[in-house]
Amino acid sequence: MAADSESLGDDFLELRFDPKYKQIFEEQFVESDTDIIQRDYSIPLEFKGKIDDKTKSILSNLVGRVFSNAESQQLYLQNTNPQVIFFSKQAWAKTNDDQNELNLPASMISWQAGYPVIQVIIPNKIESYETVIKTVRLVFSKLFGTLYFNENILKRKPFKELSVKKASFGFDTLEKMYFCRQLDLFPQSALAAFKHFSSGFKLKKNKAVEFGKNEFFKSIEDECKTSEASTNNLLDECFDFHMDRANENRDQFLKECLDNIFQTTPKIGVILPHEDKTYRLLHEKNQWSAFDGIAEKLQYVTTCIQDLKDCQQYFAINQSLRISDFSESDYWLGILNGRINYLKRKRLVKLFLIENSILTPEQKREQLEFPLWIWRQKLFENYPGKYKSEKIIQLISNQYKNSIYQKLFEAAFRAVNCFQAYHKRTDSKLDEIPDFKRFQELINGIEIRVPIIKDLLHTCRICSHLSLEKEVESADKEKTMSEYEQGWSYFISFALIHQFYLLHTGKQREKADKFLEIIKVYIEKRIENQIRFQIAFLFLQIYLEEKCALKLPLKIIREGSETLDFYVLNHQKITRQNADLKEILTSYASSIIKSGY
């Protein structure tokens, strides 16, 4: 995880070198050396690397005093064991893979044994009081910004649903796995992880990725079979990758998914040649009901397969018995004949294409008229100018013969023949009946198609869900939550530093006013383009109206404000108004206060 430098930017540096502000920082840094008080505070601090003693003392003192002041104002974290670790740049480089150039100071949050650890990377020696303030601000932007925000805002409406990552979407681990496996398109980080999975097998790049990918999906499937499905970060990353694509252009994404599905369905024959034109027409017109139609077919196929596998299991348990002892034959005959009749009624099978089938006169006539039927259905149009008519007839015949419906029908038919032997009071065993051997062969062939069927079914379901969502749990919503968190973090970290200055009296107290002026200018210069600074401005206005007291801002975060919630969720519409943004924000701040919070 990369560290966040959270630099205050060029504007803040310009302010620092303004003559009237530069003196503030120089005086504060000189005075800080005599302002060190050795105390034990309730927040543990740790320093790693070669950091000079003065830097350690200044930071320990200032962080401790600001933290104590925060606690005195009832600003508590529910997690009572936060830890802060300061790293020198060299110490950080030794313990982290992130070798990017950092704009120091920088910070990040990690979790160790379930507890938050604020990691701050600082220079070996701090040369200015501005860097001290920025470093301390980073600490509290994580402690009482990010952590406090997550403990309060994310638990209450209307933000609870928005805070759920795109990865959830109401789909479980297996559904997401089937979806990602079907689309077979992954972010670079996932491809690198797949390659890592196969590192012990000395495979070439493409084979290594393919092997690792298969092992990854197999491990998830095996885990879900033996225990309750758990969150998998890599899988969520792959799923989020596709949700981001969907959010960028949903129709284009769904069109690509349907392309993928149409490329796969011939492998199992779930869309028959005479149905293909209808589904492709839906595809061309962006009619996403195609997903529902295909999903309905796949669901029926899945149910059929399960019935046949249950039947196979029944045969396996009773294989040593004589057929005459099959006491549940009537039950199975009812289920299997129901499947057979449905497939015949829906004209999903061609009985004359079943190997060694005994045909009725009507079925023989259907067989003779099959080429004419193909012509009437205009199926020759699927092969414009490619082959002679005899070749096309053979190709289409093979599609029907190898369709999943044909295999299901024949498997059910062979199983029925096995059970009917019970009614003939035969004393044979299963393996003595020719139909049983063919039944087993068919089930084994169907089993090979099951992974593809599962992938297609769940992909269709997820795509159908996406097509019906008026507003996907989108990157925009996630960005809104991130902006809200950062806006609060900016405000509370600045406010806590300001509160620290307010503890002083006399000339020292004057620093509070000067610091506040710097922050006001800094935030106001950014409200036009960034929602985080609009939120920070709102809180700052409330803070000023409340005579620099934190009670109301903290209460808003803990308990909520309908006015502020409305602004956060609708900021794009509000800021499009042809009015002065600062005036709008000031008005909202007043409304928040007047509304009784």
C-alpha positions in Angstrom: 0.0 0.0 0.0 1.4 3.3 -1.0 1.8 6.0 1.5 -0.3 9.2 1.3 1.8 12.3 1.4 -1.3 14.6 1.7 0.8 17.6 0.8 -0.7 21.0 1.5 0.5 22.1 -2.0 2.1 25.1 -3.6 -0.6 27.5 -2.3 0.3 26.7 1.3 4.0 27.2 0.6 3.2 30.6 -0.9 1.4 31.5 2.3 4.3 30.4 4.4 6.7 32.7 2.6 4.3 35.6 2.7 6.2 38.1 5.0 3.4 38.3 7.5 3.2 34.5 7.9 6.9 33.5 7.6 7.7 35.0 11.0 5.0 32.8 12.6 6.8 29.6 11.6 10.3 30.8 12.5 9.2 32.0 16.0 7.4 28.7 16.6 10.3 26.5 15.7 12.7 28.4 17.9 10.3 28.4 20.8 9.5 24.7 20.4 12.9 23.7 21.8 12.0 25.2 25.2 8.4 24.0 25.1 9.3 20.3 25.6 7.6 18.7 28.6 8.3 15.0 29.3 5.0 13.2 29.9 3.4 9.8 29.5 0.4 10.0 27.1 -2.4 7.4 26.4 -1.4 7.1 22.7 1.7 5.0 22.2 4.4 6.5 19.9 7.3 4.6 18.3 10.3 5.9 16.2 12.1 3.7 13.8 15.4 4.6 12.1 17.9 7.4 12.7 15.7 10.3 13.7 17.4 13.0 15.7 16.4 13.5 19.4 15.0 17.0 19.0 12.6 15.8 16.3 11.5 12.9 18.5 10.9 15.2 21.5 9.0 17.9 19.5 6.7 15.3 17.9 6.1 13.3 21.0 5.2 16.4 23.0 3.0 17.9 20.4 1.1 14.7 19.4 0.6 13.9 23.1 -0.7 17.3 24.0 -3.1 17.5 21.0 -4.3 14.0 21.7 -5.0 14.8 25.4 -6.8 18.0 24.4 -8.9 15.9 21.9 -9.9 13.5 24.7 -10.8 16.3 27.0 -13.4 17.4 24.4 -15.0 13.9 24.3 -13.3 13.1 21.0 -12.8 9.3 21.5 -12.1 6.5 19.1 -14.1 3.3 19.7 -10.9 1.4 19.0 -8.9 2.1 22.2 -5.6 0.8 20.9 -4.3 3.0 18.1 -0.6 3.2 17.7 1.6 5.7 15.9 5.0 4.8 14.4 7.3 7.4 12.9 9.8 6.0 10.3 12.8 7.7 8.8 12.9 7.5 5.1 15.6 4.8 5.2 13.7 2.7 7.8 10.5 2.8 5.7 12.4 1.7 2.6 13.8 -1.4 4.4 10.3 -2.6 5.5 8.2 -1.7 2.5 8.2 -2.6 -1.2 6.9 0.9 -2.2 10.0 2.6 -3.6 8.2 5.6 -5.1 9.6 9.0 -4.2 7.7 10.4 -1.2 6.8 14.0 -0.5 7.7 14.0 3.2 6.0 13.8 5.6 3.7 11.1 4.4 1.3 8.7 6.2 -0.8 5.6 5.9 -3.0 3.4 8.0 -2.3 -0.4 8.4 -3.9 -3.0 10.7 -2.0 -5.3 12.9 -3.7 -7.9 15.0 -7.0 -6.1 14.4 -5.7 -2.7 15.7 -5.0 0.4 13.6 -1.4 1.6 13.2 -0.7 5.1 11.9 2.6 4.9 10.0 4.2 8.3 9.3 7.4 8.7 7.2 9.4 11.8 8.2 12.8 13.4 7.4 15.6 12.3 9.7 15.7 15.8 11.0 12.9 18.3 10.9 14.2 21.7 10.0 11.0 23.8 10.2 8.0 24.2 12.4 5.8 24.0 9.3 7.0 20.4 8.9 6.2 19.7 12.5 2.6 21.0 12.1 2.2 19.1 8.8 3.4 15.9 10.5 1.1 16.2 13.5 -1.8 17.1 11.2 -1.2 13.9 9.2 -1.3 11.9 12.4 -4.7 13.3 13.5 -6.1 13.3 10.0 -5.8 9.5 10.2 -6.8 9.1 13.9 -9.7 11.5 14.2 -10.2 11.9 10.5 -10.3 8.5 8.7 -10.8 6.2 11.8 -13.3 8.4 13.5 -15.2 8.9 10.2 -15.4 5.2 9.5 -16.5 4.4 13.1 -19.4 6.9 12.8 -20.5 7.9 9.3 -20.4 4.5 7.7 -22.8 3.0 10.3 -25.7 5.3 9.7 -28.1 6.0 6.9 -28.0 7.3 4.2 -24.3 6.4 3.9 -24.4 2.8 5.1 -25.3 1.4 1.6 -23.0 3.8 -0.2 -20.0 2.6 2.0 -20.4 -1.0 0.8 -17.7 -1.5 -1.8 -18.7 -2.4 -5.4 -17.4 -5.9 -4.7 -20.3 -6.8 -2.5 -23.3 -6.0 -4.9 -25.3 -8.7 -3.1 -23.4 -11.5 -4.9 -21.6 -14.2 -3.0 -18.0 -15.4 -3.5 -18.9 -18.2 -5.9 -21.1 -15.9 -8.1 -18.3 -13.4 -8.4 -15.9 -16.2 -9.2 -18.1 -17.6 -12.0 -18.5 -14.2 -13.4 -14.8 -13.3 -13.4 -13.9 -16.8 -14.8 -16.4 -16.4 -17.7 -15.2 -12.9 -18.7 -11.6 -14.0 -18.4 -10.2 -10.4 -18.4 -8.1 -9.3 -15.4 -6.2 -6.3 -14.1 -2.4 -6.4 -14.2 -2.1 -6.9 -10.5 -4.3 -10.1 -10.7 -2.2 -11.5 -13.6 0.9 -10.9 -11.5 -0.7 -12.8 -8.6 -1.7 -15.7 -10.9 1.9 -15.9 -12.1 3.1 -16.0 -8.5 0.8 -18.9 -7.8 2.7 -21.0 -10.3 6.2 -19.9 -9.4 7.2 -23.3 -8.2 6.4 -25.1 -11.5 8.9 -23.3 -13.8 6.3 -22.5 -16.5 6.7 -19.9 -19.2 4.9 -16.6 -18.8 1.5 -17.4 -20.5 1.3 -20.9 -19.2 2.3 -19.7 -15.8 -0.5 -17.2 -15.7 -3.1 -19.7 -17.1 -2.0 -22.4 -14.5 -2.1 -19.9 -11.7 -5.5 -18.6 -12.7 -6.9 -22.1 -12.8 -5.4 -22.9 -9.4 -6.8 -19.7 -7.9 -10.4 -20.4 -9.1 -10.1 -24.0 -8.0 -9.0 -23.0 -4.5 -12.0 -20.8 -4.1 -14.4 -23.4 -5.4 -12.9 -26.1 -3.0 -13.0 -23.7 -0.1 -16.7 -22.9 -0.7 -17.5 -26.6 -0.8 -15.9 -27.3 2.6 -16.7 -24.2 4.5 -18.7 -21.0 4.5 -17.6 -18.7 1.7 -15.2 -16.0 2.9 -14.1 -12.7 1.3 -11.2 -13.0 -1.1 -9.4 -9.8 -1.7 -7.9 -10.8 -5.0 -11.3 -12.0 -6.3 -13.0 -8.8 -5.1 -10.3 -6.8 -6.9 -11.1 -8.7 -10.2 -14.8 -8.2 -9.7 -14.3 -4.5 -8.9 -12.3 -4.2 -12.1 -15.3 -5.3 -14.1 -17.7 -3.1 -12.1 -15.5 -0.1 -12.9 -15.7 -1.0 -16.6 -19.5 -1.2 -16.2 -19.6 2.2 -14.5 -17.6 3.9 -17.3 -20.1 2.8 -20.0 -22.7 0.3 -18.9 -24.3 -0.4 -22.4 -20.8 -1.0 -23.9 -19.9 -3.3 -21.0 -23.1 -5.3 -21.3 -22.7 -5.6 -25.1 -19.2 -7.0 -24.5 -20.5 -9.4 -22.0 -23.2 -10.6 -24.4 -20.5 -11.0 -27.1 -18.6 -13.2 -24.6 -21.7 -15.3 -23.9 -22.5 -15.8 -27.6 -18.9 -17.0 -28.1 -19.3 -19.5 -25.3 -22.8 -20.9 -25.8 -21.9 -23.1 -28.8 -19.6 -25.1 -26.5 -22.7 -26.4 -24.7 -25.5 -25.8 -27.3 -27.8 -24.0 -25.0 -29.0 -21.7 -27.8 -30.3 -23.8 -30.6 -29.8 -22.8 -34.3 -33.4 -21.7 -34.8 -33.2 -19.5 -31.6 -29.9 -17.9 -32.4 -31.3 -15.2 -34.7 -33.8 -14.0 -32.0 -31.1 -13.6 -29.4 -28.7 -11.9 -31.7 -31.4 -9.4 -32.7 -31.9 -8.5 -29.0 -28.1 -8.1 -28.8 -28.0 -5.7 -31.8 -30.8 -3.6 -30.3 -29.2 -3.5 -26.8 -32.2 -5.4 -25.4 -30.7 -6.8 -22.3 -33.7 -9.1 -21.7 -31.4 -11.5 -23.7 -29.6 -12.1 -20.4 -32.8 -13.2 -18.7 -33.8 -15.5 -21.6 -30.4 -17.3 -21.6 -30.3 -17.4 -17.8 -33.8 -19.1 -17.7 -32.5 -21.7 -20.2 -29.4 -22.3 -18.2 -31.3 -22.6 -14.9 -33.6 -25.3 -16.4 -30.5 -27.1 -17.7 -28.9 -26.8 -14.2 -32.0 -28.3 -12.5 -32.1 -31.1 -15.0 -28.4 -31.9 -14.5 -29.0 -32.0 -10.7 -31.9 -34.4 -11.1 -29.7 -36.7 -13.2 -26.8 -36.6 -10.8 -29.1 -37.4 -7.9 -30.4 -40.3 -10.0 -26.8 -41.4 -10.7 -26.1 -41.3 -7.0 -29.2 -43.4 -6.3 -27.9 -45.9 -8.8 -24.5 -45.9 -7.2 -25.9 -46.6 -3.7 -28.1 -49.4 -5.0 -25.8 -50.8 -7.7 -25.3 -54.1 -5.8 -29.1 -54.7 -5.6 -31.2 -56.4 -8.2 -33.4 -54.1 -10.2 -36.4 -55.8 -8.7 -35.4 -54.3 -5.3 -35.5 -50.7 -6.5 -38.4 -49.5 -4.2 -38.2 -45.9 -5.4 -38.5 -46.5 -9.1 -42.0 -44.8 -9.4 -40.6 -41.7 -7.8 -37.7 -41.5 -10.3 -39.9 -42.4 -13.2 -42.2 -39.4 -12.4 -39.2 -37.0 -12.3 -37.5 -38.3 -15.4 -40.6 -38.6 -17.5 -41.5 -35.0 -16.5 -38.1 -33.8 -17.9 -38.5 -35.8 -21.1 -42.0 -34.5 -21.8 -41.0 -30.9 -21.2 -38.1 -31.2 -23.6 -40.3 -32.7 -26.3 -43.1 -30.2 -25.7 -40.7 -27.3 -26.1 -39.2 -28.9 -29.3 -35.8 -28.6 -27.8 -34.8 -32.1 -29.0 -34.7 -34.0 -32.3 -35.5 -37.6 -31.5 -34.3 -38.9 -34.8 -30.8 -37.6 -34.0 -30.5 -40.0 -31.0 -28.1 -42.8 -31.7 -29.8 -46.2 -32.3 -33.3 -44.7 -31.6 -36.4 -46.6 -32.7 -38.5 -44.0 -34.5 -42.3 -43.8 -35.0 -43.6 -43.1 -38.5 -44.1 -39.5 -37.6 -40.5 -39.2 -36.4 -39.2 -40.8 -39.6 -41.1 -38.2 -41.6 -39.7 -35.4 -39.5 -36.2 -36.9 -40.2 -36.8 -36.8 -44.0 -38.2 -33.3 -43.9 -35.4 -31.9 -41.7 -33.5 -30.2 -44.6 -36.7 -28.6 -45.7 -37.4 -27.5 -42.1 -33.9 -25.9 -42.0 -34.7 -24.0 -45.2 -38.1 -22.8 -43.8 -36.4 -21.6 -40.6 -33.9 -19.6 -42.8 -31.0 -21.3 -41.1 -29.0 -21.3 -44.3 -28.6 -17.5 -43.8 -26.3 -18.3 -40.8 -23.7 -19.5 -43.4 -23.8 -17.0 -46.3 -21.8 -18.3 -49.2 -19.5 -20.4 -47.0 -20.5 -24.0 -47.7 -22.7 -26.1 -50.0 -26.2 -26.9 -48.7 -25.2 -30.5 -47.8 -22.4 -29.3 -45.6 -24.7 -26.7 -43.9 -27.3 -29.3 -43.2 -24.6 -31.5 -41.6 -23.3 -28.7 -39.5 -26.8 -27.7 -38.2 -27.6 -31.4 -37.6 -24.5 -31.7 -35.5 -25.5 -28.6 -33.5 -28.8 -30.2 -32.5 -27.2 -33.6 -31.9 -24.6 -32.2 -29.6 -26.9 -29.7 -27.8 -27.2 -29.9 -24.0 -30.9 -30.6 -24.4 -30.2 -33.6 -26.6 -27.8 -35.0 -24.0 -30.2 -34.4 -21.1 -33.1 -36.0 -22.9 -31.1 -39.1 -23.8 -29.7 -39.5 -20.3 -33.2 -39.2 -18.8 -34.5 -41.7 -21.4 -31.8 -44.2 -20.6 -32.4 -43.9 -16.9 -36.2 -44.4 -17.5 -35.3 -47.7 -19.3 -33.3 -48.8 -16.3 -36.2 -48.2 -13.9 -38.7 -49.8 -16.2 -36.8 -53.0 -15.8 -38.1 -52.9 -12.2 -41.7 -53.2 -13.5 -40.8 -56.1 -15.7 -39.6 -57.9 -12.5 -36.2 -58.5 -14.1 -33.5 -60.0 -11.8 -30.7 -58.2 -13.6 -28.3 -55.8 -12.0 -27.7 -52.3 -13.3 -24.3 -53.0 -15.0 -26.0 -55.8 -17.0 -28.4 -53.4 -18.7 -27.0 -51.7 -21.9 -29.0 -48.4 -21.1 -27.1 -48.0 -17.8 -23.7 -48.0 -19.5 -24.9 -45.3 -22.0 -26.5 -43.3 -19.1 -23.1 -43.2 -17.3 -21.3 -42.1 -20.5 -23.8 -39.3 -21.0 -23.6 -38.1 -17.4 -19.8 -38.0 -17.7 -20.0 -36.0 -20.9 -22.5 -33.6 -19.3 -20.3 -33.1 -16.2 -17.6 -31.7 -18.5 -19.9 -28.9 -19.5 -21.0 -28.1 -15.9 -18.3 -25.4 -15.2 -19.2 -23.6 -18.4 -22.9 -23.7 -17.6 -22.3 -22.3 -14.1 -20.1 -19.5 -15.4 -22.6 -18.6 -18.1 -25.6 -18.8 -15.7 -24.1 -16.5 -13.1 -22.7 -14.1 -15.6 -26.2 -13.7 -17.2 -27.7 -13.1 -13.7 -25.1 -10.4 -12.8 -25.4 -8.7 -16.2 -29.2 -8.8 -15.8 -28.9 -7.1 -12.4 -26.6 -4.5 -13.8 -29.0 -3.8 -16.7 -31.8 -3.2 -14.3 -30.0 -1.0 -11.8 -31.0 2.6 -12.2 -27.8 3.6 -10.5 -25.0 1.1 -10.1 -23.1 1.2 -6.8 -20.7 3.2 -8.8 -17.3 4.8 -8.6 -19.0 8.1 -8.2 -20.7 7.0 -5.0 -17.5 5.5 -3.7 -15.7 8.8 -4.6 -18.3 10.8 -2.7 -17.6 8.8 0.4 -13.9 9.3 -0.1 -14.3 13.0 -0.6 -16.5 13.3 2.5 -13.9 11.5 4.6 -11.1 13.6 3.3 -13.0 16.8 3.8 -13.7 15.9 7.4 -10.1 14.8 7.9 -8.8 18.1 6.7 -11.1 20.0 9.0 -10.6 18.0 12.2 -6.8 17.8 11.8 -6.6 21.6 11.3 -9.1 22.3 14.1 -7.1 20.2 16.6 -4.0 22.1 15.8 -5.9 25.3 16.3 -7.3 24.0 19.6 -3.8 23.4 20.7 -2.9 27.0 20.1 -6.1 28.1 22.0 -4.7 26.5 25.1 -2.1 29.3 25.3 -2.6 32.8 26.7 -1.2 36.2 25.8 1.1 36.5 22.7 1.1 32.7 22.4 -2.7 32.9 21.9 -2.2 35.2 18.9 -0.7 32.3 17.0 -4.2 30.6 17.0 -5.7 33.5 15.1 -2.8 33.6 12.6 -2.9 29.8 12.0 -6.7 30.0 11.5 -6.3 32.7 9.0 -3.8 30.6 7.0 -6.2 27.6 7.0 -9.2 29.7 5.9 -7.3 31.1 3.0 -6.0 27.7 2.0 -9.5 26.0 2.1 -11.3 28.9 0.4 -8.9 28.9 -2.6 -9.9 25.2 -3.3 -13.7 25.1 -2.9 -14.5 25.7 -6.5 -13.1 22.4 -7.8 -13.0 19.9 -5.0 -15.9 18.5 -2.9 -13.5 17.6 -0.1 -12.7 21.3 0.4 -16.3 22.3 0.2 -17.0 19.9 3.1 -14.0 21.2 5.0 -15.3 24.7 4.4 -18.8 23.8 5.7 -17.3 22.4 8.9 -15.0 25.3 9.2 -17.9 27.8 9.0 -19.8 25.8 11.6 -16.7 25.8 13.8 -16.4 29.6 13.5 -20.1 30.2 14.1 -19.8 28.1 17.3 -16.9 30.3 18.5 -14.2 27.6 17.7 -15.9 24.9 19.7 -15.8 21.3 18.4 -18.9 20.1 20.1 -21.3 20.7 17.2 -19.0 19.3 14.4 -18.4 16.2 16.4 -22.1 15.8 17.1 -22.9 16.1 13.4 -20.4 13.3 12.5 -21.8 11.0 15.3 -25.5 11.7 14.9 -25.9 13.2 11.5 -27.4 16.3 9.9 -30.0 15.9 7.2 -28.9 19.2 5.6 -25.3 18.2 5.4 -26.2 14.7 4.2 -28.3 16.2 1.5 -25.4 18.5 0.4 -22.9 15.6 0.3 -25.2 13.3 -1.7 -26.3 16.1 -4.1 -23.3 18.3 -4.4 -22.9 18.0 -8.1 -26.4 19.3 -8.8 -26.1 22.0 -6.2 -22.7 23.3 -7.4 -24.1 23.6 -11.0 -26.3 26.5 -9.9 -25.3 29.9 -11.2 -24.5 31.4 -7.8 -21.5 32.2 -5.7 -20.3 28.8 -4.3 -18.9 30.4 -1.1 -22.3 32.0 -0.5 -24.1 28.7 -1.1 -21.8 26.9 1.3 -22.2 29.6 4.0 -26.0 29.3 3.6 -25.8 25.6 4.1 -23.6 26.0 7.1 -26.2 28.4 8.7 -29.0 25.9 7.8 -27.2 23.1 9.5 -26.8 25.1 12.7 -30.4 26.4 12.7 -31.9 23.0 11.9 -31.0 21.8 15.4 -28.1 19.9 14.0 
